[in-house]
Amino acid sequence: MKFQLQHTDLHSQARAGLITTDHGEIPTPIFMPVGTAGSVKAVHQRELESDIGAKIILGNTYHLYLRPGLEILEQAGGLHHFNGWKKPILTDSGGYQVYSLGNNRKINEEGVVFKSHIDGSKHSFTPESVMDIERTIGADIIMAFDECTPYPCEYNYAKNSMELTHRWLSRCINRVNTTSPKYGYSQALFPIVQGSTYKDLRIASAEFIASQNQPGNAIGGLSVGEPHEIMYEMTALTCGILPADKPRYLMGVGTPENILECIALGIDMFDCVMPTRNARNGMLFTSRGIINIRNEKWKNDYTPIDTEMSGYASTFYSKAYLRHLIISKEILGAQIASIHNLSFYLWLVKQARQKIEEGVFAEWKNKMVKQVSTRL
């Protein structure tokens, strides 16, 4: 994997770059639709590519390990062949999902023992086994196995967890360095900065992660309930330490406003389930603001969902028709809303990139943050 830094904004830390993988190029800043179990919910691969304009999607190690399982994926030739997505894929390590299991998992130095949310069966993840699983899934970018701390989190717990994540990272790097990709193309390992909301821990973690000299770096443990101001503070602090010549990935973030603010802080890559999850519940993100399509006010609105965008779902269907589908619980409603929201997120980061190139990002960002967070 290669990263080329192409433009920097004069009035913020925003950057435009290009990530090159064996499955294609990814212009940054970029939003990555979440395809947890090998599928972005309610969206065809051809729609991801043609209508939404996705350049890279996510798969999740925990979910894919449980279903369909490694044997099926390996026989298929990896996730790209299994789901038909020919562009880049990133896989999370499953650390966040294991963290979410609560009482159904136990963490120790070796790794994590957990019970499947599907059938209660017992499994274990170690840094080594997770790297092996991600080799089998075959993503272009693979995440290191880490522990994600909750918010709020006591200082000593956060410190011990961060140090454990660092020791696990060393084992991840060793495993990747002593094994080979399975399907004839390269895989890039991204370490993850942790440290909860404590400045000294974030600094220590960012310095350790930067010293590992991996192809890219991620920031984890944010967007887990902390106030946005703290998320921005920790992100700015970390971006000031992580190397400028490597892509920076802020995991699990977030709202359109969050994304714009964090681009301004120097983040290149984002993912979040929000556009698809909220779409299924009737919340639409648009260039003018946020729409709850269930509201009565849209019942007789025959204008397109969003005319600022070129996507079919956004410009062909009316608000009134989409409201009818959502209220009626028609599957097509969830599909149209999901395609629209993802199209909007990809449109937003594409616009951000264009404004960085034009040298007017900061002014545009301040205007857009107010606009996209307005409730219509």
NORFENLIN-V46700 format. One record per residue. PHI is phi in whole degrees, 0 to 359 (none if undefined). BURIAL is b if it has 16 or more other ideal C-beta (glycine too) atoms within 10 Angstrom, else e. Layout:
PHI,BURIAL
PHI,BURIAL
This chain:
none,b
236,e
229,b
243,e
276,e
256,e
214,e
231,b
280,b
285,e
247,e
203,b
264,b
297,b
225,b
240,b
216,b
219,e
264,b
245,e
240,b
292,e
255,b
131,e
262,e
231,b
287,e
243,b
291,b
222,b
253,b
247,b
302,b
269,b
244,b
313,b
258,e
89,b
215,e
283,b
306,b
71,b
231,b
289,e
300,b
294,e
287,b
303,b
278,e
274,e
273,b
276,b
82,b
295,b
254,b
203,b
234,b
255,b
236,b
243,b
300,b
301,b
291,b
291,b
298,b
282,b
213,e
277,b
101,e
291,e
297,e
298,e
295,b
290,b
297,e
286,e
96,e
101,b
296,b
303,b
286,e
292,b
255,b
80,e
270,b
268,e
269,b
299,b
229,b
244,b
246,b
292,b
273,b
90,b
300,b
292,b
294,b
296,b
302,b
289,e
286,e
61,e
288,e
269,e
213,b
231,e
255,b
218,e
300,e
290,e
166,b
227,b
255,b
216,b
256,e
299,e
287,e
275,e
227,e
79,e
294,e
264,e
218,e
224,e
243,b
237,b
307,b
291,b
292,e
293,b
297,b
296,b
296,b
291,b
298,b
290,b
297,b
89,b
291,b
286,b
239,b
240,b
266,b
291,b
280,b
222,b
253,b
266,b
276,b
282,b
234,b
286,e
216,b
295,e
302,e
296,e
296,e
298,b
293,b
296,e
296,b
300,b
295,b
296,b
301,b
294,b
293,e
297,b
299,b
301,e
289,b
299,b
298,b
298,e
294,b
295,b
288,e
250,e
230,e
235,e
301,e
268,b
239,e
88,e
228,e
279,e
231,b
252,b
268,b
251,b
287,b
233,b
284,b
238,b
122,b
53,b
251,b
261,b
302,e
296,e
288,b
299,b
297,b
299,b
291,b
298,b
294,e
294,b
298,b
299,b
290,e
280,e
55,e
271,b
297,b
203,b
222,b
236,b
243,b
245,b
75,b
244,b
59,b
243,b
120,e
287,b
302,e
301,b
298,e
290,e
302,b
295,b
297,b
293,b
294,b
299,b
300,b
290,b
298,b
291,e
252,b
296,b
298,e
287,e
268,e
233,b
295,b
243,b
242,b
264,b
280,b
77,b
241,b
177,b
285,b
306,b
298,b
304,b
296,b
297,b
295,b
280,b
300,b
297,b
269,b
111,b
274,b
251,b
226,b
222,b
212,b
190,b
278,e
305,b
300,b
276,b
296,e
293,b
300,b
295,b
261,e
92,b
263,b
246,b
262,b
227,b
293,b
260,e
146,e
260,b
245,b
265,b
292,b
286,e
297,e
302,e
298,e
265,b
301,e
244,e
265,b
263,e
278,e
300,b
301,b
202,b
276,e
288,e
255,b
259,e
294,b
302,b
298,b
281,b
253,e
269,e
270,b
274,e
297,b
298,e
292,b
296,b
300,b
303,e
295,b
294,b
298,e
279,e
59,e
284,e
301,e
301,e
299,b
297,b
292,b
298,b
296,b
294,b
297,b
299,b
299,b
295,b
300,b
296,b
299,b
290,b
298,b
297,b
288,b
292,b
298,b
301,b
300,b
298,e
291,b
296,b
298,e
278,e
81,e
235,e
298,b
302,e
296,e
297,b
301,b
299,e
290,e
290,b
303,b
294,e
294,e
285,b
261,e
284,e
273,e
269,e
